[in-house]
Amino acid sequence: MEEESGFDDSEIVSKSQRKREMTALQDMGVELVKLPRARLEKFDLPENLLSALVEAQRLNSHGAIRRQMQYIGKLMRDVEIEPIAEQLAALRGESAAAKAEFHALEHWRTRLIADDQALSAWLSAHPESDAQQIRQLIRNARKEAAEGKPPKSSRALFRLLRDSTGG
């Protein structure tokens, strides 16, 4: 029902709801501040918001950072938030996928060094891999581990596995 003031009841937002929305914008701002500058520049941000984010990265004082985050939240009220939120979500997803791939490769490396049968499983899953080079790195990694030397060949094996998976 329309009142004389011209406001619809559905447009009225409580003060608590507005505060929650502003806090959410500040939280998104905190997430943006944690990103490196090169990554920030890939976002389509207004110049004043970008400079405020860079300034927040530079600050050390807790109070100054808090004030700067409130300012960033204020600037974000005037910006289209959906594209920024989508890019941050995609960034989080990429990080999770990269971690999972990294752990899977670490697991393969451990299996290859510990078990001779693992090499045939790796080669059946990745036929483009250089079997001779992998065997040599496995031998060297076992030898280094037995002698207590730094895991140079183990790292090289990991890099080779990562390169053969396209990572």
DSSP file (Angstrom, degrees, kcal/mol; ACC not computed):
  #  RESIDUE AA STRUCTURE BP1 BP2  ACC     N-H-->O    O-->H-N    N-H-->O    O-->H-N    TCO  KAPPA ALPHA  PHI   PSI    X-CA   Y-CA   Z-CA
    1    1 A M              0   0    0      0, 0.0     8,-0.4     0, 0.0     2,-0.3   0.000 360.0 360.0 360.0 132.7    0.0    0.0    0.0
    2    2 A E        -     0   0    0      6,-0.1     2,-0.2     7,-0.1     6,-0.1  -0.621 360.0-152.3 -84.6 136.6    1.4    3.4   -1.0
    3    3 A E    >   -     0   0    0      4,-1.1     3,-1.3    -2,-0.3    -1,-0.0  -0.483  33.3-100.5 -96.8 174.8    1.7    6.1    1.6
    4    4 A E  T 3  S+     0   0    0      1,-0.3    -1,-0.1    -2,-0.2    -2,-0.0   0.776 118.5  66.9 -66.7 -25.1    1.6    9.8    1.0
    5    5 A S  T 3  S-     0   0    0      2,-0.1    -1,-0.3     1,-0.1     3,-0.1   0.674 110.1-120.6 -72.0 -14.5    5.3   10.0    1.2
    6    6 A G    <   +     0   0    0     -3,-1.3     2,-0.4     1,-0.3    -2,-0.1   0.510  68.9 130.6  90.6   4.8    5.6    8.0   -1.9
    7    7 A F        -     0   0    0      2,-0.0    -4,-1.1     3,-0.0     2,-0.3  -0.739  51.2-138.5 -95.0 141.5    7.6    5.1   -0.4
    8    8 A D    >>  -     0   0    0     -2,-0.4     3,-1.6    -6,-0.1     4,-0.6  -0.729  19.7-124.0 -91.5 145.1    6.6    1.5   -0.8
    9    9 A D  G >4 S+     0   0    0     -8,-0.4     3,-0.8    -2,-0.3    -1,-0.1   0.808 110.7  61.2 -59.7 -29.4    6.8   -0.7    2.3
   10   10 A S  G 34 S+     0   0    0      1,-0.2    -1,-0.3     3,-0.0    -3,-0.0   0.696  97.9  58.6 -72.4 -17.4    9.1   -3.1    0.4
   11   11 A E  G <4 S+     0   0    0     -3,-1.6     2,-0.4     2,-0.0    -1,-0.2   0.646  80.6 102.1 -84.8 -15.3   11.7   -0.3   -0.1
   12   12 A I    <<  -     0   0    0     -3,-0.8     2,-0.4    -4,-0.6    -3,-0.0  -0.562  53.1-171.6 -75.8 123.8   12.1    0.3    3.7
   13   13 A V        -     0   0    0     -2,-0.4    -2,-0.0     3,-0.0    -3,-0.0  -0.959  22.6-119.0-118.1 132.8   15.3   -1.3    4.9
   14   14 A S     >  -     0   0    0     -2,-0.4     4,-2.2     1,-0.1     5,-0.2  -0.225  21.5-116.5 -67.8 159.1   16.1   -1.5    8.6
   15   15 A K  H  > S+     0   0    0      1,-0.2     4,-2.3     2,-0.2     5,-0.2   0.876 116.9  54.5 -62.7 -37.8   19.1    0.1   10.1
   16   16 A S  H  > S+     0   0    0      2,-0.2     4,-2.3     1,-0.2    -1,-0.2   0.903 107.0  50.2 -63.1 -41.5   20.5   -3.3   11.1
   17   17 A Q  H  > S+     0   0    0      2,-0.2     4,-2.3     1,-0.2    -2,-0.2   0.910 109.9  50.3 -64.3 -41.7   20.1   -4.6    7.5
   18   18 A R  H  X S+     0   0    0     -4,-2.2     4,-2.4     1,-0.2    -2,-0.2   0.904 110.2  50.6 -62.0 -40.6   22.0   -1.5    6.2
   19   19 A K  H  X S+     0   0    0     -4,-2.3     4,-2.6     2,-0.2    -2,-0.2   0.905 109.2  50.9 -63.7 -41.5   24.8   -2.1    8.7
   20   20 A R  H  X S+     0   0    0     -4,-2.3     4,-2.2     1,-0.2    -1,-0.2   0.911 110.8  49.1 -61.9 -41.6   25.0   -5.8    7.6
   21   21 A E  H  X S+     0   0    0     -4,-2.3     4,-2.0     2,-0.2    -2,-0.2   0.905 111.8  48.1 -64.5 -41.3   25.3   -4.7    4.0
   22   22 A M  H  X S+     0   0    0     -4,-2.4     4,-2.3     2,-0.2    -2,-0.2   0.886 110.9  51.1 -67.2 -38.1   28.0   -2.2    4.8
   23   23 A T  H  X S+     0   0    0     -4,-2.6     4,-2.6     2,-0.2    -1,-0.2   0.890 108.2  52.5 -65.1 -38.4   29.9   -4.7    6.8
   24   24 A A  H  X S+     0   0    0     -4,-2.2     4,-2.2     2,-0.2    -2,-0.2   0.899 109.2  49.6 -63.7 -39.5   29.7   -7.1    3.9
   25   25 A L  H  X S+     0   0    0     -4,-2.0     4,-2.1     2,-0.2    -2,-0.2   0.906 111.0  49.4 -64.6 -41.0   31.1   -4.5    1.6
   26   26 A Q  H  X S+     0   0    0     -4,-2.3     4,-2.4     2,-0.2    -2,-0.2   0.900 109.4  52.2 -64.5 -39.5   34.0   -3.8    4.1
   27   27 A D  H  X S+     0   0    0     -4,-2.6     4,-2.0     2,-0.2    -2,-0.2   0.900 109.3  49.1 -62.8 -40.2   34.7   -7.6    4.3
   28   28 A M  H  X S+     0   0    0     -4,-2.2     4,-2.1     1,-0.2    -1,-0.2   0.885 109.4  53.4 -64.5 -37.2   34.9   -7.7    0.5
   29   29 A G  H  X S+     0   0    0     -4,-2.1     4,-2.4     2,-0.2    -2,-0.2   0.893 106.0  52.3 -62.4 -40.8   37.2   -4.7    0.7
   30   30 A V  H  X S+     0   0    0     -4,-2.4     4,-1.5     1,-0.2    -2,-0.2   0.911 109.1  50.3 -61.1 -42.5   39.4   -6.6    3.2
   31   31 A E  H  < S+     0   0    0     -4,-2.0     4,-0.5     1,-0.2    -1,-0.2   0.894 111.0  48.8 -63.2 -40.0   39.6   -9.5    0.7
   32   32 A L  H >< S+     0   0    0     -4,-2.1     3,-1.1     1,-0.2    -2,-0.2   0.879 106.4  56.4 -67.0 -37.7   40.6   -7.1   -2.1
   33   33 A V  H 3< S+     0   0    0     -4,-2.4    -1,-0.2     1,-0.3    -2,-0.2   0.837 101.0  58.8 -63.7 -32.0   43.3   -5.5    0.1
   34   34 A K  T 3< S+     0   0    0     -4,-1.5    -1,-0.3    -5,-0.2    -2,-0.2   0.669  89.7  92.2 -72.1 -15.9   44.9   -8.9    0.6
   35   35 A L  S <  S-     0   0    0     -3,-1.1     2,-0.0    -4,-0.5     5,-0.0  -0.487  87.2-104.4 -78.9 148.9   45.3   -9.3   -3.2
   36   36 A P    >>  -     0   0    0      0, 0.0     4,-2.2     0, 0.0     3,-0.5  -0.340  32.3-110.8 -66.9 156.2   48.6   -8.2   -4.9
   37   37 A R  H 3> S+     0   0    0      1,-0.2     4,-2.2     2,-0.2     5,-0.2   0.872 116.8  56.6 -58.3 -40.3   48.4   -5.0   -6.9
   38   38 A A  H 3> S+     0   0    0      1,-0.2     4,-0.6     2,-0.2    -1,-0.2   0.886 109.5  46.2 -60.1 -38.4   48.8   -6.7  -10.2
   39   39 A R  H X> S+     0   0    0     -3,-0.5     3,-0.8     1,-0.2     4,-0.6   0.882 109.7  54.7 -70.3 -38.6   45.7   -8.9   -9.5
   40   40 A L  H >< S+     0   0    0     -4,-2.2     3,-1.2     1,-0.2     5,-0.2   0.878 101.3  58.4 -61.6 -37.8   43.8   -5.8   -8.3
   41   41 A E  H 3< S+     0   0    0     -4,-2.2    -1,-0.2     1,-0.3    -2,-0.2   0.719  96.2  63.3 -68.5 -19.3   44.4   -4.0  -11.6
   42   42 A K  H << S+     0   0    0     -3,-0.8    -1,-0.3    -4,-0.6    -2,-0.2   0.741  88.7  84.8 -74.7 -22.7   42.7   -6.9  -13.4
   43   43 A F  S << S-     0   0    0     -3,-1.2     2,-1.6    -4,-0.6    41,-0.1  -0.501  92.4-118.3 -74.4 149.5   39.5   -6.0  -11.6
   44   44 A D        +     0   0    0     -2,-0.2    -1,-0.1    39,-0.0    40,-0.1  -0.609  57.2 156.4 -89.8  78.4   37.4   -3.3  -13.3
   45   45 A L        -     0   0    0     -2,-1.6    34,-0.0    -5,-0.2     2,-0.0  -0.786  47.5-105.6-107.1 146.6   37.6   -0.9  -10.3
   46   46 A P     >  -     0   0    0      0, 0.0     4,-2.4     0, 0.0     3,-0.2  -0.332  35.6-113.4 -62.6 153.7   37.2    2.9  -10.4
   47   47 A E  H  > S+     0   0    0      1,-0.2     4,-2.6     2,-0.2     5,-0.2   0.876 114.7  53.1 -60.2 -40.8   40.5    4.7   -9.9
   48   48 A N  H  > S+     0   0    0      1,-0.2     4,-1.7     2,-0.2    -1,-0.2   0.878 111.3  46.6 -65.9 -35.8   39.6    6.2   -6.5
   49   49 A L  H  > S+     0   0    0     -3,-0.2     4,-2.3     2,-0.2    -2,-0.2   0.909 112.0  50.7 -70.2 -42.1   38.8    2.7   -5.2
   50   50 A L  H  X S+     0   0    0     -4,-2.4     4,-2.3     1,-0.2    -2,-0.2   0.923 111.6  47.3 -61.1 -44.4   41.9    1.2   -6.6
   51   51 A S  H  X S+     0   0    0     -4,-2.6     4,-2.3     1,-0.2    -1,-0.2   0.868 110.8  52.3 -67.2 -34.6   44.1    3.9   -5.0
   52   52 A A  H  X S+     0   0    0     -4,-1.7     4,-2.0    -5,-0.2    -1,-0.2   0.886 110.0  49.1 -66.5 -38.1   42.3    3.5   -1.7
   53   53 A L  H  X S+     0   0    0     -4,-2.3     4,-1.6     2,-0.2    -2,-0.2   0.916 111.9  47.8 -66.2 -43.1   43.0   -0.3   -1.8
   54   54 A V  H  X S+     0   0    0     -4,-2.3     4,-1.1     1,-0.2    -2,-0.2   0.895 110.9  52.1 -64.3 -39.7   46.7    0.3   -2.6
   55   55 A E  H  X S+     0   0    0     -4,-2.3     4,-1.2     1,-0.2     3,-0.4   0.895 106.6  53.3 -63.2 -40.3   46.8    2.9    0.3
   56   56 A A  H  < S+     0   0    0     -4,-2.0    -1,-0.2     1,-0.2    -2,-0.2   0.854 105.0  55.0 -64.1 -34.5   45.3    0.3    2.7
   57   57 A Q  H  < S+     0   0    0     -4,-1.6    -1,-0.2     1,-0.2    -2,-0.2   0.817 108.0  50.4 -65.9 -29.3   48.0   -2.2    1.7
   58   58 A R  H  < S+     0   0    0     -4,-1.1    -1,-0.2    -3,-0.4    -2,-0.2   0.763  91.3  96.4 -80.1 -26.8   50.6    0.4    2.6
   59   59 A L     <  +     0   0    0     -4,-1.2     3,-0.0    -3,-0.2    -3,-0.0  -0.293  42.1 178.4 -72.3 148.6   49.3    1.3    6.1
   60   60 A N        +     0   0    0     -2,-0.0     2,-0.2     5,-0.0    -1,-0.1   0.669  51.8  94.6-116.2 -32.7   50.6   -0.3    9.3
   61   61 A S     >  -     0   0    0      1,-0.1     4,-2.6     2,-0.0     5,-0.2  -0.432  68.6-139.6 -70.1 132.7   48.6    1.3   12.1
   62   62 A H  H  > S+     0   0    0      1,-0.2     4,-2.4     2,-0.2     5,-0.2   0.915 102.9  48.0 -58.5 -45.3   45.5   -0.7   13.2
   63   63 A G  H  > S+     0   0    0      1,-0.2     4,-2.5     2,-0.2    -1,-0.2   0.898 111.8  49.6 -63.7 -40.7   43.4    2.4   13.6
   64   64 A A  H  > S+     0   0    0      2,-0.2     4,-2.5     1,-0.2    -1,-0.2   0.899 111.0  49.5 -65.6 -40.3   44.4    3.8   10.2
   65   65 A I  H  X S+     0   0    0     -4,-2.6     4,-2.5     2,-0.2    -2,-0.2   0.918 110.5  51.0 -64.2 -42.4   43.7    0.5    8.5
   66   66 A R  H  X S+     0   0    0     -4,-2.4     4,-1.9     2,-0.2    -2,-0.2   0.931 112.3  45.7 -61.4 -46.0   40.3    0.4   10.2
   67   67 A R  H  X S+     0   0    0     -4,-2.5     4,-2.2     1,-0.2    -1,-0.2   0.908 112.6  51.0 -63.1 -41.3   39.4    3.9    9.0
   68   68 A Q  H  X S+     0   0    0     -4,-2.5     4,-2.6     1,-0.2    -1,-0.2   0.885 108.2  52.2 -64.5 -37.8   40.7    3.1    5.5
   69   69 A M  H  X S+     0   0    0     -4,-2.5     4,-2.4     2,-0.2    -1,-0.2   0.876 108.6  50.6 -67.0 -36.1   38.5   -0.1    5.4
   70   70 A Q  H  X S+     0   0    0     -4,-1.9     4,-2.1     2,-0.2    -1,-0.2   0.903 110.9  49.2 -65.4 -39.7   35.5    2.0    6.3
   71   71 A Y  H  X S+     0   0    0     -4,-2.2     4,-2.5     2,-0.2    -2,-0.2   0.910 109.9  50.7 -64.4 -42.2   36.4    4.5    3.5
   72   72 A I  H  X S+     0   0    0     -4,-2.6     4,-2.3     1,-0.2    -2,-0.2   0.913 108.9  52.0 -62.2 -42.0   36.8    1.6    1.1
   73   73 A G  H  X S+     0   0    0     -4,-2.4     4,-0.7     1,-0.2    -1,-0.2   0.895 109.3  50.2 -59.4 -40.4   33.3    0.3    2.2
   74   74 A K  H >< S+     0   0    0     -4,-2.1     3,-0.8     1,-0.2     4,-0.5   0.920 111.1  48.0 -64.1 -44.1   31.9    3.7    1.5
   75   75 A L  H >< S+     0   0    0     -4,-2.5     3,-1.1     1,-0.2    -1,-0.2   0.856 105.9  59.0 -64.4 -34.1   33.5    3.9   -2.0
   76   76 A M  H >< S+     0   0    0     -4,-2.3     3,-1.1     1,-0.3    -1,-0.2   0.689  89.3  72.3 -72.0 -16.9   32.2    0.4   -2.7
   77   77 A R  T << S+     0   0    0     -3,-0.8    -1,-0.3    -4,-0.7    -2,-0.2   0.826 100.0  46.7 -63.2 -29.7   28.6    1.5   -2.2
   78   78 A D  T <  S+     0   0    0     -3,-1.1     2,-0.3    -4,-0.5    -1,-0.2   0.391 101.4  83.6 -93.2   2.9   28.8    3.4   -5.5
   79   79 A V  S <  S-     0   0    0     -3,-1.1     2,-0.6    -4,-0.1   -34,-0.1  -0.794  90.3-104.7-109.4 148.6   30.3    0.5   -7.4
   80   80 A E     >  -     0   0    0     -2,-0.3     4,-0.6     1,-0.2    -2,-0.1  -0.623  37.6-170.0 -69.6 114.4   28.6   -2.4   -9.1
   81   81 A I  H  >  +     0   0    0     -2,-0.6     4,-2.8     1,-0.2     3,-0.2   0.811  66.4  74.5 -83.5 -32.7   29.4   -5.2   -6.6
   82   82 A E  H  > S+     0   0    0      1,-0.2     4,-2.6     2,-0.2     5,-0.2   0.893  96.7  47.0 -54.0 -49.4   28.3   -8.3   -8.5
   83   83 A P  H  > S+     0   0    0      0, 0.0     4,-2.2     0, 0.0    -1,-0.2   0.893 114.2  48.7 -61.8 -36.6   31.2   -8.4  -11.0
   84   84 A I  H  X S+     0   0    0     -4,-0.6     4,-2.4    -3,-0.2    -2,-0.2   0.929 111.7  48.7 -66.6 -44.6   33.7   -7.9   -8.2
   85   85 A A  H  X S+     0   0    0     -4,-2.8     4,-2.3     1,-0.2    -1,-0.2   0.891 111.3  50.5 -62.3 -39.8   32.1  -10.6   -6.1
   86   86 A E  H  X S+     0   0    0     -4,-2.6     4,-2.5    -5,-0.2    -1,-0.2   0.909 110.5  48.8 -65.0 -42.0   32.1  -13.0   -9.1
   87   87 A Q  H  X S+     0   0    0     -4,-2.2     4,-2.3     2,-0.2    -2,-0.2   0.900 111.9  49.0 -65.6 -39.8   35.8  -12.4   -9.8
   88   88 A L  H  X S+     0   0    0     -4,-2.4     4,-2.4     2,-0.2    -2,-0.2   0.908 111.3  49.8 -64.7 -41.1   36.7  -12.9   -6.1
   89   89 A A  H  X S+     0   0    0     -4,-2.3     4,-2.3     2,-0.2    -2,-0.2   0.909 111.4  48.6 -63.8 -41.5   34.7  -16.2   -6.1
   90   90 A A  H  X S+     0   0    0     -4,-2.5     4,-2.5     2,-0.2    -1,-0.2   0.890 110.2  52.4 -64.4 -38.2   36.4  -17.3   -9.3
   91   91 A L  H  X S+     0   0    0     -4,-2.3     4,-2.1     2,-0.2    -2,-0.2   0.908 109.5  48.4 -64.1 -42.6   39.8  -16.4   -7.7
   92   92 A R  H  X S+     0   0    0     -4,-2.4     4,-2.2     1,-0.2    -1,-0.2   0.899 111.6  50.6 -63.7 -40.4   38.9  -18.5   -4.6
   93   93 A G  H  X S+     0   0    0     -4,-2.3     4,-2.5     2,-0.2    -2,-0.2   0.897 108.8  50.9 -64.8 -40.9   37.9  -21.4   -6.8
   94   94 A E  H  X S+     0   0    0     -4,-2.5     4,-2.6     1,-0.2    -1,-0.2   0.906 109.9  50.7 -62.8 -40.9   41.1  -21.2   -8.8
   95   95 A S  H  X S+     0   0    0     -4,-2.1     4,-2.3     2,-0.2    -2,-0.2   0.917 111.1  47.7 -63.7 -43.0   43.1  -21.3   -5.6
   96   96 A A  H  X S+     0   0    0     -4,-2.2     4,-2.2     2,-0.2    -2,-0.2   0.908 113.3  47.9 -65.3 -41.7   41.3  -24.3   -4.3
   97   97 A A  H  X S+     0   0    0     -4,-2.5     4,-2.4     2,-0.2    -2,-0.2   0.897 111.2  50.8 -66.1 -39.6   41.7  -26.1   -7.6
   98   98 A A  H  X S+     0   0    0     -4,-2.6     4,-2.4     2,-0.2    -2,-0.2   0.898 110.4  49.6 -65.0 -40.0   45.4  -25.3   -7.7
   99   99 A K  H  X S+     0   0    0     -4,-2.3     4,-2.6     2,-0.2    -2,-0.2   0.919 110.7  49.7 -64.1 -43.0   45.9  -26.6   -4.1
  100  100 A A  H  X S+     0   0    0     -4,-2.2     4,-2.1     1,-0.2    -2,-0.2   0.913 112.2  47.5 -62.9 -42.4   44.1  -29.8   -4.9
  101  101 A E  H  X S+     0   0    0     -4,-2.4     4,-2.3     2,-0.2    -1,-0.2   0.908 111.1  51.9 -64.4 -41.6   46.2  -30.3   -8.1
  102  102 A F  H  X S+     0   0    0     -4,-2.4     4,-2.3     1,-0.2    -2,-0.2   0.925 110.9  47.0 -60.2 -46.5   49.4  -29.6   -6.1
  103  103 A H  H  X S+     0   0    0     -4,-2.6     4,-2.3     1,-0.2    -1,-0.2   0.872 110.2  53.0 -66.0 -36.8   48.5  -32.1   -3.4
  104  104 A A  H  X S+     0   0    0     -4,-2.1     4,-2.3     2,-0.2    -1,-0.2   0.916 110.4  47.5 -64.1 -42.0   47.6  -34.8   -6.0
  105  105 A L  H  X S+     0   0    0     -4,-2.3     4,-2.6     2,-0.2    -2,-0.2   0.891 110.2  52.2 -66.8 -38.5   51.0  -34.3   -7.6
  106  106 A E  H  X S+     0   0    0     -4,-2.3     4,-2.4     2,-0.2    -1,-0.2   0.913 109.5  50.4 -60.8 -41.4   52.7  -34.5   -4.3
  107  107 A H  H  X S+     0   0    0     -4,-2.3     4,-2.6     2,-0.2    -2,-0.2   0.919 110.3  49.2 -62.7 -44.4   50.9  -37.8   -3.6
  108  108 A W  H  X S+     0   0    0     -4,-2.3     4,-3.0     2,-0.2     5,-0.2   0.922 110.2  51.2 -60.9 -44.3   52.0  -39.1   -7.0
  109  109 A R  H  X S+     0   0    0     -4,-2.6     4,-2.2     1,-0.2    -2,-0.2   0.928 111.3  47.6 -59.9 -45.2   55.6  -38.1   -6.3
  110  110 A T  H  X S+     0   0    0     -4,-2.4     4,-2.1     1,-0.2    -1,-0.2   0.916 113.5  47.9 -62.4 -43.9   55.5  -39.9   -3.0
  111  111 A R  H  X S+     0   0    0     -4,-2.6     4,-2.9     1,-0.2     7,-0.3   0.916 110.7  51.4 -62.7 -43.4   54.0  -43.0   -4.5
  112  112 A L  H  < S+     0   0    0     -4,-3.0    -2,-0.2     1,-0.2    -1,-0.2   0.897 113.0  44.6 -63.3 -40.3   56.5  -43.1   -7.4
  113  113 A I  H  < S+     0   0    0     -4,-2.2    -1,-0.2    -5,-0.2    -2,-0.2   0.867 120.9  40.1 -71.4 -35.4   59.5  -42.8   -5.0
  114  114 A A  H  < S+     0   0    0     -4,-2.1     2,-0.4    -5,-0.2    -2,-0.2   0.804 118.3  40.7 -83.9 -30.6   58.0  -45.4   -2.6
  115  115 A D    ><  -     0   0    0     -4,-2.9     3,-0.6    -5,-0.2     4,-0.4  -0.971  55.3-156.8-132.3 128.5   56.6  -48.0   -5.0
  116  116 A D  T >> S+     0   0    0     -2,-0.4     3,-0.9     1,-0.2     4,-0.6   0.808  96.5  60.6 -69.2 -29.7   57.9  -49.3   -8.3
  117  117 A Q  H 3> S+     0   0    0      1,-0.2     4,-1.3     2,-0.2     3,-0.3   0.726  89.0  72.0 -71.2 -20.7   54.4  -50.3   -9.5
  118  118 A A  H <> S+     0   0    0     -3,-0.6     4,-2.6    -7,-0.3    -1,-0.2   0.807  87.1  64.1 -65.9 -28.7   53.3  -46.7   -9.3
  119  119 A L  H <> S+     0   0    0     -3,-0.9     4,-2.8    -4,-0.4    -1,-0.2   0.918 101.2  49.0 -63.2 -42.7   55.3  -45.8  -12.4
  120  120 A S  H  X S+     0   0    0     -4,-0.6     4,-1.9    -3,-0.3    -1,-0.2   0.886 111.5  50.3 -64.8 -36.1   53.3  -48.0  -14.6
  121  121 A A  H  X S+     0   0    0     -4,-1.3     4,-1.7     2,-0.2    -2,-0.2   0.914 112.0  47.7 -65.7 -42.0   50.1  -46.5  -13.2
  122  122 A W  H  X S+     0   0    0     -4,-2.6     4,-2.5     1,-0.2    -2,-0.2   0.930 112.3  49.0 -62.6 -45.8   51.4  -43.0  -13.9
  123  123 A L  H  < S+     0   0    0     -4,-2.8    -1,-0.2     1,-0.2    -2,-0.2   0.832 109.4  51.6 -68.0 -31.4   52.5  -43.9  -17.4
  124  124 A S  H  < S+     0   0    0     -4,-1.9    -1,-0.2    -5,-0.2    -2,-0.2   0.860 115.7  42.0 -71.4 -32.9   49.1  -45.4  -18.2
  125  125 A A  H  < S+     0   0    0     -4,-1.7    -2,-0.2     1,-0.2    -1,-0.2   0.801 130.3  27.1 -79.7 -29.3   47.4  -42.2  -17.0
  126  126 A H    ><  +     0   0    0     -4,-2.5     3,-1.8    -5,-0.2    -1,-0.2  -0.659  66.4 169.7-133.8  76.0   50.0  -39.9  -18.7
  127  127 A P  T 3  S+     0   0    0      0, 0.0     4,-0.2     0, 0.0    -1,-0.1   0.695  73.8  67.0 -65.6 -18.2   51.4  -41.7  -21.7
  128  128 A E  T 3  S+     0   0    0     36,-0.1    -5,-0.1     2,-0.1    -2,-0.0   0.590  78.8 109.7 -77.9  -8.7   53.1  -38.6  -23.0
  129  129 A S  S <  S-     0   0    0     -3,-1.8     2,-1.0    -6,-0.2     3,-0.1  -0.313  80.3-112.2 -68.6 150.5   55.5  -38.6  -20.0
  130  130 A D     >  -     0   0    0      1,-0.2     4,-2.1    30,-0.1     5,-0.2  -0.736  30.9-170.0 -85.4 100.1   59.2  -39.4  -20.4
  131  131 A A  H  > S+     0   0    0     -2,-1.0     4,-2.7     1,-0.2     5,-0.2   0.876  81.4  53.1 -62.5 -40.9   59.5  -42.8  -18.7
  132  132 A Q  H  > S+     0   0    0      1,-0.2     4,-2.2     2,-0.2    -1,-0.2   0.924 110.7  46.1 -63.5 -44.4   63.3  -42.9  -18.8
  133  133 A Q  H  > S+     0   0    0      2,-0.2     4,-2.4     1,-0.2    -1,-0.2   0.891 112.5  50.9 -66.2 -38.9   63.7  -39.5  -17.2
  134  134 A I  H  X S+     0   0    0     -4,-2.1     4,-2.4     2,-0.2    -2,-0.2   0.930 109.8  50.3 -63.8 -44.6   61.1  -40.3  -14.5
  135  135 A R  H  X S+     0   0    0     -4,-2.7     4,-2.6     1,-0.2    -2,-0.2   0.920 110.9  49.5 -58.5 -44.2   62.9  -43.6  -13.7
  136  136 A Q  H  X S+     0   0    0     -4,-2.2     4,-2.6     1,-0.2    -1,-0.2   0.920 111.7  47.6 -62.6 -44.2   66.2  -41.7  -13.4
  137  137 A L  H  X S+     0   0    0     -4,-2.4     4,-2.5     2,-0.2    -1,-0.2   0.872 111.0  51.8 -66.1 -35.7   64.7  -39.1  -11.1
  138  138 A I  H  X S+     0   0    0     -4,-2.4     4,-2.4     2,-0.2    -2,-0.2   0.940 111.0  47.7 -64.1 -46.9   63.1  -41.8   -8.9
  139  139 A R  H  X S+     0   0    0     -4,-2.6     4,-2.3     1,-0.2    -2,-0.2   0.939 114.5  46.1 -57.9 -48.1   66.4  -43.6   -8.6
  140  140 A N  H  X S+     0   0    0     -4,-2.6     4,-2.8     1,-0.2    -1,-0.2   0.887 111.4  51.9 -64.0 -39.4   68.2  -40.3   -7.7
  141  141 A A  H  X S+     0   0    0     -4,-2.5     4,-2.2     2,-0.2    -1,-0.2   0.902 110.6  48.0 -64.9 -40.7   65.5  -39.3   -5.2
  142  142 A R  H  X S+     0   0    0     -4,-2.4     4,-2.3     2,-0.2    -2,-0.2   0.916 112.9  48.7 -64.3 -42.4   65.7  -42.7   -3.4
  143  143 A K  H  X S+     0   0    0     -4,-2.3     4,-2.0     2,-0.2    -2,-0.2   0.922 111.7  48.8 -63.9 -44.8   69.5  -42.4   -3.3
  144  144 A E  H  X>S+     0   0    0     -4,-2.8     5,-2.4     1,-0.2     4,-0.7   0.897 111.6  49.7 -62.0 -40.5   69.4  -38.9   -1.9
  145  145 A A  H ><5S+     0   0    0     -4,-2.2     3,-0.5     1,-0.2    -1,-0.2   0.899 110.6  49.8 -65.8 -40.2   66.9  -39.9    0.7
  146  146 A A  H 3<5S+     0   0    0     -4,-2.3    -1,-0.2     1,-0.2    -2,-0.2   0.861 114.8  43.9 -66.4 -35.3   69.0  -42.8    1.8
  147  147 A E  H 3<5S-     0   0    0     -4,-2.0    -1,-0.2    -5,-0.2    -2,-0.2   0.486 111.7-119.1 -89.5  -3.1   72.1  -40.6    2.1
  148  148 A G  T <<5 +     0   0    0     -4,-0.7    -3,-0.2    -3,-0.5    -4,-0.1   0.746  62.3 148.1  73.4  23.5   70.2  -37.8    3.8
  149  149 A K      < -     0   0    0     -5,-2.4    -1,-0.2    -6,-0.2    -2,-0.0  -0.412  59.3 -78.4 -84.4 164.4   71.0  -35.3    1.1
  150  150 A P        -     0   0    0      0, 0.0     2,-2.3     0, 0.0     3,-0.4  -0.332  49.9-107.8 -60.2 146.3   68.6  -32.4    0.1
  151  151 A P     >  +     0   0    0      0, 0.0     4,-2.1     0, 0.0     5,-0.2  -0.277  65.6 142.6 -78.6  57.1   65.7  -33.6   -2.1
  152  152 A K  H  > S+     0   0    0     -2,-2.3     4,-2.2     1,-0.2     5,-0.1   0.937  74.7  43.2 -62.1 -48.2   66.9  -32.1   -5.3
  153  153 A S  H  > S+     0   0    0     -3,-0.4     4,-2.6     1,-0.2    -1,-0.2   0.839 110.1  57.3 -69.2 -32.3   65.8  -35.0   -7.5
  154  154 A S  H  > S+     0   0    0      2,-0.2     4,-2.1     1,-0.2    -1,-0.2   0.914 109.2  45.6 -63.5 -42.0   62.5  -35.2   -5.7
  155  155 A R  H  X S+     0   0    0     -4,-2.1     4,-2.5     2,-0.2    -2,-0.2   0.907 112.2  51.0 -65.9 -41.3   61.8  -31.6   -6.5
  156  156 A A  H  X S+     0   0    0     -4,-2.2     4,-2.3     1,-0.2    -2,-0.2   0.889 109.0  51.9 -63.3 -38.2   62.9  -32.2  -10.1
  157  157 A L  H  X S+     0   0    0     -4,-2.6     4,-2.6     2,-0.2    -1,-0.2   0.917 108.7  50.8 -63.1 -43.3   60.5  -35.2  -10.2
  158  158 A F  H  X S+     0   0    0     -4,-2.1     4,-2.7     1,-0.2    -2,-0.2   0.931 110.5  48.7 -59.6 -46.3   57.6  -33.0   -9.0
  159  159 A R  H  X S+     0   0    0     -4,-2.5     4,-2.7     1,-0.2    -1,-0.2   0.902 111.3  50.3 -61.2 -40.9   58.4  -30.3  -11.6
  160  160 A L  H  X S+     0   0    0     -4,-2.3     4,-2.2     2,-0.2    -1,-0.2   0.918 111.6  47.7 -64.1 -42.9   58.4  -33.0  -14.3
  161  161 A L  H  X S+     0   0    0     -4,-2.6     4,-1.2     2,-0.2    -2,-0.2   0.917 112.7  49.3 -62.9 -43.0   55.1  -34.4  -13.1
  162  162 A R  H  X>S+     0   0    0     -4,-2.7     5,-2.3     1,-0.2     4,-0.5   0.915 112.1  48.0 -62.8 -43.2   53.6  -31.0  -13.1
  163  163 A D  H ><5S+     0   0    0     -4,-2.7     3,-0.7     1,-0.2    -1,-0.2   0.864 108.7  53.6 -66.9 -35.4   54.8  -30.2  -16.6
  164  164 A S  H 3<5S+     0   0    0     -4,-2.2    -1,-0.2     1,-0.2    -2,-0.2   0.742 108.5  49.9 -74.2 -20.4   53.6  -33.5  -18.0
  165  165 A T  H 3<5S-     0   0    0     -4,-1.2    -1,-0.2    -3,-0.3    -2,-0.2   0.527 117.4-113.3 -90.4  -5.9   50.1  -32.7  -16.6
  166  166 A G  T <<5       0   0    0     -3,-0.7    -3,-0.2    -4,-0.5    -2,-0.1   0.613 360.0 360.0  87.4  12.3   50.1  -29.3  -18.1
  167  167 A G      <       0   0    0     -5,-2.3    -4,-0.2    -6,-0.2    -5,-0.1   0.453 360.0 360.0 -88.1 360.0   50.1  -27.5  -14.8
